[in-house]
């Protein structure tokens, strides 16, 4: 889970981001340390302006996996947290 990392990348402290979400710092810390629901992940992703998958894996991890693909090749990626398919455009 990369929630804490993405919060920092976006320039927030955990306290500032918790306030943005209207929750306590302790509540946010519990979410970051636990297994948030899909609805909670949606809320966090929207507040950070990122896709849900970016809270789970880094772009570098995804790009590294697909670096060897040629144009037109397709490979399915799966979210390591929820098991859903991830659609990725590699340029």
N, C-alpha and C positions, 0 to 999 in steps of 0.2 A: 504494500500500500504506500502510495507516494503523497498522500494528502498534505502532510506536514511540509514536505519538500516543495510542493507546488504553491502552498501558501507563502512560503519564504521567497520563491521565485517571483511571485507577483507583488512582492514588496510589503506584505503585511506581517505583523507580529501575530502570534496566536491570539493575543488579547484583542487586537484590533479586528481581526477576522471574526472572532466570536461575537464581538459587538455588532459587526456588519450583519451577521446571521441572527442577531437578537437572542443570543444564548450566553451562558456563562463560559468562562475559560475552562472550568472543570468539565463542563458538558462537552465542549469541543475536544478536550484532551481525551475524554472517554471514547468519543467517536473515532478519533485518530488512532487510538490504541486498540480499538475493538474491530468488530465487523459491522460497519454501517449498512443499513438497508439500501436498496436501490433508490428509493425515494430520497433518502438523505444524501446519497451520492449525487443525484440529480440536482438537488438544492445547492450543494457545495460547488459542483461544476459550474452551474449557472452563475453563482456569485463570483467565481474566479474567472469566468469567461473562457472555460476550457471544455473539451469533450470529456465525458465520463472516463473513457479509457485512459486519458492522460493522468488520472488520479491513481491508476493501477500500475501502469508501466511507462517508462520514459520513451520519448521519440527515438533516442539513440538505440535503445533495445530493439525497437521495431525496425528501424532502418537497417541495423546490423543484420537482422534476420533476413531481410529482403534484398540486401546489397548484391547478392549473386544472381538475382532474377533478371532475365532479359525482358525487353519491352514485350508486352502482350502476355507474359507469363502470369499465372495466377497461383496463389497459394493461400490457404485459409489460415488465419491467425485466430487464436482463441484467448479470451481474457483469462488470466491465471486466477482471478478472484471468483468470477461468476460462471465461467465456461461458455459465455456467449461469443459469437463470431464478431471479429473486429474488421471493418472495412478500411483499408489503407491504400492511399494513392502514393506510389513511389515515383518521384520525378528524377 
